[in-house]
Amino acid sequence: MTTRYSRRAVLKRGAAAVAAAAGFPYLIPGSALGLNGAVAPSNRITVATIGTGPQGCGVMNVFLGQPEARVIAVCDVNDLRRAEAKKLVDKHYGDHGCASCRDFRELLARTDLDAVHIAAPDHWHVPISLAAARAGKDMYTEKPLGLSVAANLALRKAIRAHGNVFQFGTQHRSERNFRYGCELVRNGAVGRLHTIRVGSLPSIESENLAPEPVPDWIDYELWLGPAPWAPFNQKRIIDQYWWHNYDYSLGFVAGYGVHYVDIAQWGNDTERSGPIEIEGRGTFPKDGMRDCAIAWDVQMTYANGVRLIYTDTQKTAEGITFEGDEGKVYVTLGRTESDPPSLVQRNLGPRDLRLYESDNHVRNFLDCVKSRAETICPIDVAVRSDTLCHLSDIAMRLPRKLRWDPEREQFLDDADANRMLSARPMREPWTIA
């Protein structure tokens, strides 16, 4: 930690000693750190954004709105995007103090940086997060997680070893209607839960891309990084294309659907576990740069008997439907509905189970950076939610029933399926070791 945290560290050690004597966990209130209203520069959490596309700048703007945070740097291999992001930061603070760099390694070497927001393309999420963990930085990493289960487990191991605060970018957990829907289900509003239906937008097809000269405003080799080499084309580096290419992602079975399977596990009380059986079918493009699943139907079974049916939105409404023997609760962006309608009019009482409450994902992350408490979507939960997407992809590619051991995080008696959990080959010098 830098010397800027010395006063905070003293306060936390004192609070920890009192808490230990009393036998309860501690949190440091913002008032103790001078975080109500104006915040002393010495108490601000310094943040940098890595990846300044639409998602990166969108979340960066939320960081800019937090008085106890200071965005001190932006990083992107795309000079044009990075310059626009720097303008946003400098305009907000009324100065020119925001640093700018192409290479995230240069940024992570800074001793005055506390936390990073990682919003690079999906194939970079784990490599950059690993480097951040080893550099002692806390991180808010966008969803989805890695390109393999092995990559996810490597990141979890590193974060546990280094004690970094980690927030996964599944921000629906910080939206009241999703939390309320899960609380209704966990408190028995639908009776015995037996089925969860999840619908996600699918990936889309495209043409093949012709090679183009690499412009001077991008470090294309660093954009590719650990991914296989491919000729440059401007479409390849924009979200709507790489989102759906298997070299850089799992497609929307993870990039979009992870939001909803995450909430499904929350409502099923299996957010730190997983299913025991899975089988599925998928449709993949026969040609074109975008080659991830454009349709799927995956079914998972949990040890508690609940079935999770995960499909694209051609088959199931976008969102999550919890079905029990006494009714249904449906949650999606901006609304919660039920059958019968009276279920969503229920007021939870003091004896009802209440879930972790957050109304702002960035705010929750910053609070946990200060307190060192677990975020609403920590690494253990992130890995479990992301694993559901990998299991779905594997089940589509090996169309047979698979048995999964959620404790060992391995398939049972299926060497081919277990090989698909392994880390993908990476171009030198990149590694997850």
TORRO-577029 format. One record per residue: residue in one letter; x, y, z of N, C-alpha, C in turn. Coordinates in steps of 0.001 Angstrom, whole numbers, plus 500000, padded with zeros to 6 digits. Each point is the difference from the previous one (the first is absolute). Layout:
AXYZXYZXYZ/...
//
This chain:
M500852498813500000499148501187500000500884501231500000/T499512501082499461500775501220499963499832500757501309/T500821501013500208499948500771501243498692500763500130/R499291500199498887498720500709500085498997499242500859/Y500225498685500197499070499205500770500397499874501469/S501031500703500428500494499800501358498938500322501043/R499299501129499855498980500367500981498846499007499970/R499604499602498789498920499028499864500392498673500644/A501267499586499779500451498736500561499976500029501526/V500390501124500597499968500123501457498567499860500507/L499067500691499353498595499912500400499492498573499896/K500354499315498917499512498644499805500589499035501011/R501296500170500337500605499110500994499345500176501345/G499679501268500339499336500246501274498613499396500022/A499263500183498906498664499434499925500041498489500019/A501006499423499327500115498545499966500244499437501391/A500821500689500796500286499526501354498744500021500859/V499225501088499896498751500096500750499030498919499546/A499905499812498675499077499015499465500389498593500428/A501304499710499969500453498674500395499643499720501456/A500152501014500863499667499821501404498510499768500193/A499194500642499152498557499872500130499448498793499256/G500840499412499102499570498810499293499111500255498805/F500136501156499322499199500241498807500840500668498921/P499619499808498711500761500623498913499872501506500025/Y500971500676499412499979501456500057499915500605498614/L499406501191499947500006500866498832500355501395500480/I500774500702499242500363501365500359498997500953499376/P499239500760500784499067500948499406500730501090499234/G499353500479498932500641501029499190500339501241500796/S499183500327501025500254501203500775501334499930500722/A500409498783500373501275499856500702501171500296499095/L499793499873498704501072500241499045499849501345499306/G499077500812500486499789501295499366499351499897498644/L499095499023499804499435499762498680498593500542499836/N499508500778500950498702500641499837500214501402499440/G499410500272498847500207501303499395501376500077499368/A500718501091500263501332500181499435500937498939500546/V500869499503499144500920498933500381501421500514499834/A500784499822501018501403500407499929500708499176498934/P500861500612499192500719499241498964500730498783500546/S500492500084501238500739498879500579499112498799500280/N498683500195500016499082498903500281499286499487498757/R500277500590498848499325499563498787500603498695499487/I499136499162499444500426498762499364500345500328498556/T501221499748499610500425500309498636499666498825499088/V499413500331498851499452498991499093500503500272498591/A500194498924499235500299500124498572499083499087499218/T499661500397498787499171499198499106500871499390498923/I499907498683499844500739499277498961498974499489498997/G499995500610498822498986499699498992498961501101500011/T500047500872498993499178501213500019498938500005498908/G499443498810499725498856499917499101498740500458500698/P498834499713499424498740500458500601499806499536501440/Q500295498727500296499834499518501363501029500628500936/G501232500077499535501043500592500833499695501439500360/C499617500800499026499699501410500277498700500155500776/G499035499099499742498749500087500738500203499806501484/V500741498963500382500263499757501421500981501031500558/M500943500444499180500926501037500441499247501260500418/N498938500320499286499197501166500371499370499841501376/V499659498766500371499469499763501343501096500216501037/F501205499536499711501125500260500905500233501504500151/L499889500739498895500212501446500065498983500672500913/G498826499393500148498966500586500844500135499684501480/Q501015499229500380500183499627501407501035500921500649/P499618500742501031500923500992500567501256499403500624/E499941498744500458501178499432500646500935499308499012/A499668500043498703500856499404498981500604501089499133/R501151499699499442500636500891499033500542499148498858/V499475500217498793500515499311498822501279500694499581/I501116499267500062501294500644499741500625499571498678/A499423498970499343500619499542498755498999499214499158/V500220500021498693499238499177499066500998499250499132/C499619498790499601500904499148499228499214499301498904/D500531500038498794499364499310498875501006499928498865/V499976498894499253500895499876498845499511500854498843/N498770500466500078499394500842498972500186501460500401/D500876500699499305500317501384500354498792500916499910/L499112499750499039498856500877499799499029499900501173/R499680498779500398499108499812501137500629500534501284/R501290499733500155500672500420501233500018501519500129/A500210500689498886500022501469500032498642500550500417/E498921499387499507498665500452500381499738499756501484/A500469498875500495499818499706501423500763500993500866/K501209500326499595500786500984500758499299501356500016/K499398500387498879499262501260499963498854500000501003/L499289498882500098498896499898500955500488500211501431/V501111499356500330500523500101501366500497501411500276/D500769500541499081500550501341500210498899501055500097/K498971499848499180498873500945500066499293499902501343/H499834498779500497499304499817501276500751500673501139/Y501314499822500039500782500550501110500463501433499749/G499869500469498759500415501367499693501500500184499957/D500724498938499681501455500113499873500461499025498917/H501306499806499900500556499082499006500824498922500695/G499529499554501156500783499088500825499852498536499672/C499100499655499104499783498586499696501111499479499100/A500677498949500460501056499378499200499376499122498927/S500807499662498983499499499232498870501104499077499507/C499657498706499789501019499082499492499351498895499186/R500802499359499147499523498894499168500081498662500729/D501042499810500801500327498694500567499589499945501471/F499117499052500338499510499897501374501117499704500993/R501088499386499545501107499692500914500667501269500516/E500066501005499145500530501301500430499122500612501082/L498695499857499826499058500563500964500080499262501339/L500044498657499966500002499227501242501281500179500804/A501045500497499369501255500248500712499943501244500871/R498961500813499855499901501235500788499755499677501472/T500758500643500862499842499785501442498894500863500594/D499493500959499216498941500877500512498616499545499551/L499883498791499486498734499489499487499459498932500934/D498751500163500434499382499054500926499152498943499311/A499242500385498966499021499091499413499890500224498501/V499576498953499296499831500099498560498620499484499603/H499450500617498969498785499518499351500435499380498689/I499769498698499825500502499260498848498854499760499028/A500048500696498874498927499930499009500564499764498601/A501160499336499937500575499613498720499161498881499390/P500264499597498748499273498864499433500111498752500887/D499025499098499844499850498879500925501265499163500146/H500741499779498909501176499134500088501100500601500860/W499850501271500364500973500665500862499563500043501468/H498772499650500315499510500187501364500858499287501032/V500285498722499784500789499259500988501478500398499968/P500661500077498840501419500398500048500245501349500682/I499170500991499724500194501301500644499636499924501475/S498947499277500337499617499865501412501081499273500793/L500616498979499407501109499308500666501153500965500268/A500335500787498993501089500972500182499640501025501070/A498746500422500037499561500955501018500080499382501389/A499580498745500124500066499328501301501433499938500499/R500904499629499136501406499866500388500644501345500268/A499449501061499412500514501354500262499357500616501236/G499119499267500671499386500491501228498855500974499793/K499391499975498806498892500925499723498656499308500231/D499051500721500546498620499531500030499412500200498610/M498946499226499682499521500068498619498503499798499870/Y499440500735499072498627499833499525500165499485498582/T499734498705499807500224499353498708498673499743499309/E499915500444498765498764499817499251499731498530499720/K498734499701499817499600498659499613500171499860498486/P500108498728499514500183498777500765501426499898500512/L500352498839500575501321499865500594500975499460498951/G500501498787500148501034499506499100499472499213498818/L500929499598499116499641499196498846500014498512500318/S500285499632501251499961498606500422499755499961501495/V499525498851500472499839499825501442501363500047500681/A501026499424499369501341500017500588500494501428500207/A499725500887499051500402501404500152499280500630501183/N498709499709500146499242500542501124500576499534501333/L500339498717500082500538499461501246501367500604500319/A500790500271498971501304500636500223499824501393500593/L499015500737499503499753501333500541499490499914501431/R499096499082500264499502499843501366501141499689500966/K500897499124499598501143499645500842500867501221500281/A500236500816498969500851501184500180499352501016500923/I498708500219499840499316500991500832499936499542501451/R499778498725500204500028499481501373501391500171500610/A501027499774499194501372500091500515500397501425500328/H499554500952499189500444501385500164499010500862500778/G498799499497500244499031500746500803499403501210499317/N499931499995498673499415501135499280498489500032500161/V499444501187500048498551500150499904499627499855498527/F498994499163499737499590499714498622498507500222499860/Q499632500733498967498585500170499641499810499521498571/F499044499097499786499662499525498661498930500919499429/G500070500278498693499114500983499393498589499521499712/T499478499081500816498605499567499873499134500936500831/Q499772501187499460499416501095500777498528499802500334/H499344498978499404498602499754500369499865499666501485/R501049499502500614499959499730501440499822501284500814/S500337501118499403499843501277500693498735500732499566/E499069499278499399498711500571499601498905499363500854/R499160500851500592499053499539501010499076498899499497/N499498500105498759498991499029499574500566498584499897/F501274499864499619500602498673499953500193499441501409/R500459500853500907500179499545501388498656499611500615/Y498976500834499780498678499729500566499418498705499446/G500168499769498689499508498757499419500653498784500633/C501314500076500215500708498891500642499564499836501454/E499759501123500691499542499910501393498621499344500089/L499120500340499070498690499353499989500138498490499867/V500831499572499062500172498569499770500651499328501201/R501046500630500539500720499404501131499129499934501250/N498968500853500078499081499985501146498734499196499733/G499995499222498915498904499067499771498765500554499338/A500097501160499368498805500599499382499424499123498897/V500843499244499296499498499131498930499803498572500493/G500120499798501285499937498645500535501313499289499759/R499922498717499723501222499237499723500483500333498593/L501171500585499905500587500339498704500395498711499280/H499562499883498741500383498795499258500651500292498651/T499734501184499412500536500303498675500385501467499916/I501127500267499355500414501373499692500216500073498497/R499351500956499362500172500202498557500754501310499776/V501076499917499232500832501168499713500058500204498498/G499730501221499555500095500348498587501024501103499782/S500903499784499065501038500990499675499993500302498513/L500339501225499659500241500317498594501096499082499473/P499867499508498766501031499126499432501056500794499246/S501052499305499593500955500610499077499390500090498613/I500704500680499103499483500221498642501067499634498977/E499560499689498794500910499617498925500565501238499305/S501034499770499189500570501103499221500768499444498813/E500452500921499179500860499671498882501422499708500485/N500829499440499122501430499947500267500589501397499774/L501140500252500609500605501331499931501271499974499158/A500103500925499064501187500097499147501116500729500742/P501246499611499800501120500701500655500063501465499589/E500380500838500956500190501432499765501323500427500630/P500581501097499520501223500509500637499704500414501442/V500970499800500863499849500400501401500255501500500120/P499050500777500481500211501449500142500960500302501141/D500555501211499975500998500329501023499385500359501346/W498666500099500085499373500400501254499663498816500906/I500458498797499613499741498850500856501222499089500060/D500251499450501184501005498953500167499256498677499828/Y499939499523498764499183498828499713500589498731500608/E501312499906500052500620498835500634499598499904501468/L499939501134500672499599499982501402498498499794500126/W499215500452499033498559499718500033499778498492499933/L500693499315499093499891498543499903500540499334501255/G501167500436500445500592499456501219500080498492499967/P499324499301500952500093498539500074499184499264498949/A499148500700499264499123499353499020500790499590498758/P499491499053499228500673499607498754500160501185499066/W501079499972499224500192501091499039498913499944498932/A499536501164499589499029500127498910500267501319499300/P499781500086498703500246501259499296499071501091500500/F500517501201499994499229501149500484498842500312499067/N498886500353500612498868500613499317499321500869501045/Q499578501216499631499444500902501005498771499414500693/K499236499154499319498849499386500648500431499032501102/R501133499334499810500443499014500977500171500609501389/I500351501249500080500313500600501301498823500761500611/I498824499955499350498851500667500609499123498969500708/D499317500471501045499264499108500886499071499056499256/Q499227500519499083498962499203499365500551498835499185/Y501316500000499769500618498879499283500770499085500948/W500946500545500775500780499085500853499143499373501094/W498903500644500393499076499404500966499602498576499604/H499962499728498684499432498760499493501032499108499317/N501280500242500252501060499179499409500659499171501091/Y500148498686499743500444499070501028501455500198500411/D500787500696499192501380500309500398500046501001501156/Y498939500787500135500004501081500984498911499856501061/S499072499051499833498868499920500920499297498650499856/L498968499786500800499097498867499800498738500446499267/G499957501247499567498785500528499416499018500402501087/F498762500205499616499014500508500959499485498945500965/V500354498725499799499671499012501023500672500376501317/A501107500751499905500689500518501190499928501516500066/G500303500673498898500123501453500021498727500725500375/Y498849499397499706498711500579500387499318499138501055/G500008498693499748499260499094500872500541499860501402/V501289500316500214500548499852501349499247500858501008/H499457501133499570499186500829500891498848499183500592/Y499330499246499140498773499333500407500252498673500707/V501012499235499556500280498763500745500554500329501377/D500666501141500128500475500455501311498822500233500944/I498976500690499515498819500250500826499256498689500271/A499964499098499020499341498710500199500637499245501156/Q501323499999500052500683499295501098499761500704501341/W499894501324499967499728500759501229498633499596500553/G499012499935499131498665499633500450499878498548500422/N500880499146499464499992498572500325500879499670501195/D500656501007500579500915499789501125501125499045499622/T500492500125498750501119499174499536501108500869499407/E500091501240500466500943500936499384501455499615500247/R500263499124500966501369499539500251500127498501499742/S499117499495499158500026498590499647499711499885498510/G499232498991499616499688499835498593499161498771499790/P499647499705498740499154498849499704500775498697500125/I499273498889499915500650498682500031499846499270498666/E499078500451499160499835499438498663499720501125499016/I500440499795498759499759501005498964499968499321498641/E499108500439499160499976499562498613499400501116499152/G500384500036498720499489501079499180500282499820498528/R499360500835499231500202500055498553500167501461499606/G500799500232498965500208501365499534500137500051498495/T499787501169499450500174500242498569501108501024499820/F500967499657499144501143500868499763500050500390498526/P500482501213499688500122500399498596500908499049499225/K499690499780498752500832499134499161501182500754499408/D499944501317500011501078500802499427499886501407500569/G501040500808499799499976501388500445500862500246501220/M500355501258500203500873500372501112499326499762501346/R498691500255500088499271499789501247499531498543500023/D500584499207500908499834498549499925499500499359501296/C499463500793500944499487499452501249498531499599499843/A499460499340501005498656499419499903498943501058499723/I499194499746498983498916500919499635498644499490500494/A499991498816500590498793499440500625500448498868500916/W499286499797501105500344498896500899498831499639500902/D500096498781500522499045499486500980500791499096500937/V500260500500501188500831499292500974499181499759501257/Q500105498795500544499280499672501228500979499501501046/M499883500563501193500864499633501120499130499542501164/T500521499073500779499306499507501184500902500196501214/Y499407500516501088500744500243501237499720498897501017/A500864499899500984499853498982501037498695500169500770/N499465501230500050498733500226500708498778499676499137/G500239499463498804498910499595499120499533501066499027/V500469501224500146499586501087499110500624499806498616/R499190500247498968500497499989498625500165501427499505/L501136500295499373500221501296499366499992499765498500/I499060500630499313499892499878498544500475501316499399/Y501125499945499305500657501196499478499931499967498479/T499333501004499422499839500055498551500248501416499498/D500009500126498688500011501327499389498591500571500035/T499880501278499681498707500682500124499017499682498873/Q500387499177499051499016499506499032499086498965500652/K500445499446501127499251498941500673499450500431501354/T500681500929500668499634500406501355500113501511500111/A499086500627500703500057501458500192501300500392500685/E500543501134499608501248500469500608499805500232501493/G500872499414500804499919500138501440499946498646500675/I499432499953501198499964498792500815498584499770500511/T499508498791499834498711499611500567500229498887501019/F499621500264501244500068498993501060498624499355500124/E499927498696499833498723499299500031499947499052501196/G498964500127500808499793499115501132498626499383499969/D499693499182500974498694499338499991498871500897500483/E500339501274500354498958500939500412500011501298499193/G500823500066498954500003501207499179501321500214499285/K500104501150499324501182500358499225500403501438500305/V501295500250499957500530501363500083500923500195498799/Y499769501084499266500800500326498811500719501313500236/V501315500013499775500770501230500157500804500258498726/T500009501239499577500777500420498853500353501461500195/L500604500601498996500440501382500130498825500911500339/G500041500619501165499029501019500357498678499524500539/R499775498686500099498700499594500517500038498601500624/T499041499789500906499778498711500637498523499695499906/E499651498819499507498609499608499836499786498642500643/S498746499657500235499734498701500622498646499459499553/D499841498715500209498736499302499778499799499074501202/P499035500333500887499029501099499927500660501361500241/P499349501081499531500577501343500148500253500407501444/S499283499416500929500131500399501405501384499695500571/L500737499077499374501308499625500553500946501192500066/V500003500842498960500941501115499978499506501193500818/Q498847499865500606499509501046500911500318499669501452/R500667498903500196500323499553501353501084500874500605/N499782500417501234501019500743500744500769499023500872/L501302499996499837500828499116500808500107500542501417/G499859499132500969500025500397501400501356499832500640/P500109500374501272501285499942500698500530498582500168/R499136498998499922500456498627500162500323499327498664/D499739500700498906500299499436498685501487500120499689/L500477499079499172501382500053499542500193501213499098/R501030500763500259500337501133499133501381499760499411/L500153500328498745501257499793499295500879501254500074/Y501253499813499693500992501081499961499415501158499194/E499973501185500607499372501145499348501033500978499468/S499869500298498728500810501029499341499114500688498986/D500060501320499927499210500714498997500878500682498957/N501311499725500059500917500588499029501253499130499989/H500276499366498875501095499028499926501361500656500246/V500202501183499441501257500726500223500110500452501448/R498897500539500516499965500434501400500342498836500942/N499427498835499721500271498822500813501479499615499934/F500575500051498803501416499684499845500870500947500826/L499744501293499894500805500970500734499845499829501515/D498779499738500452499788499754501427500840498824500473/C500075498964499167500750498806500391501513500212499889/V500435500852499091501417500361499967500395500640501327/K499112500836500535500282500645501289499927499020501153/S498974499170500023499768499133501159500717498668499909/R500408499605498776500574498685499706498962498901500154/A498727500337500001498935499004500040499816499406498613/E499200498944499911499716499345498739498963500803499222/T500219500162498706499049500723499161498740499160499776/I499016500601499357498768499267499723500210498894498972/C501043500104499170500323498914499073501502499744500024/P500484499325501061501426499755500169500498498902499069/I501278499717500055500606499064499056499395498609500105/D499673499534501206499452498651500129498655499876499275/V499160501016500126498707500001499317500196500192498499/A500913500880499628500263500253498579500411498722499283/V500891499240500611500466498758499375498842499025499829/R499156499866501021498878499063499904499000500419498927/S499688501273499918499058500469498977500587499829498610/D501256500369499836500637499896498698500149498540499575/T500219499120500972500135498579499690498737499455499348/L498818500483500401498766499538499364500027500257498492/C500584501107499598500090500329498573500956499039499297/H501117499676500643500936499039499413499380498613499910/L499294499586501050499330498704499965498985499959498860/S499301501095499790499023500064498918500682499861498648/D501102500721499809500718499944498732500550498595499753/I500550499390501034500552498646499864498889499005499683/A498868500131500686498883499087499759499499500107498568/M500036501220499439499577500161498606500977499336499035/R501265500049500333501035499458499108500185498493500194/L499601499476501150500000498561500272498557499611500309/P499187499844498991498560499835500253499653498649500636/R500329499903501279499625498831500786499865500442501448/K499320499219500797499833500352501404501351499926500706/L500300501048500753501254500083500739499700500078501486/R500822499357500792499868500079501453501102500899500542/W499625500924500852500918501021500508500123499875501506/D501224500081500495500255500003501441500291501436500415/P499033500692500629500218501414500339501028500207501107/E500322498961500739501034500135501031501388499960499369/R500227499017499142501305499855499347500119500872498753/E498875500503499517499951500805498778500611499236498824/Q499511498767499863500416499103498934498796499189499538/F500063499549498732499006499051499525500337498614500537/L498988499190500190500194498637500478500101499042498813/D501108499267499953500175498921499017499828500474498565/D500576501149499680499914500508498620501263500794499687/A501000499298499487501296500626499737499895501091498939/D499178499774498974499861501007498941499430501302500559/A498967499890500827499394501201500579500985500702500926/N500752499249500787500967500620500908501114500704499245/R500394499484498840501011500699499208499487501365499550/M498703500127499825499432501274499558499930501033501117/L500305499590501225500107500945501113501365500681500029/S500966499434499307501384500469500072500158501374499368/A501051500659500402500308501307499423500284499861498507/R499537500961499238500270499982498568501467500344499741/P500554499528498883501364500420499640500067501520499885/M501102500561500469500176501450499985501291500350499277/R499973501067499235501215500458499316501005500517501016/E501244499745499775501053500530500859500007501526499920/P500323500679501103500466499458501286498876499804501012/W498747499968499533498866500029500920499738498621500585/T499617499996501280499747498756500701499083500283501181/I499336498963500499499244500143501240500704499299501154/A501204499497499757500760499298501053500437500974501074/
//
